[in-house]
Amino acid sequence: FFERLPAHVQPVVFFESTHRILKTLEALNDVYPEATVYLARELTKLHETLHVGAAGELLTELTATPVTKKGEFVVVVDTSAAK
């Protein structure tokens, strides 16, 4: 899936579960280490969070802080800066 992202000029948006988010970030880091990734969680709710950075940075951040096993992430990947 991630190997096909260069064909997209616009950012790609998808949902990811809390159970798979770390593996998804690892895969993104392998294919596009310089892409900007936006992770949004609990949108429109009291504990809404937004993380922005390269996949490797976000992987380190999420590994350091436990991820609740409920809900899902909205993931936005912008490969325009990753050349």
Secondary structure, DSSP 8 states (H G I E B T S, - for coil): -GGGGGG-SS-EEEEEETTTHHHHHHHHHHH-TTSEEEEEESTTSTT-EEEEEEHHHHHHHHHHS---SSSEEEEEEE-TT--
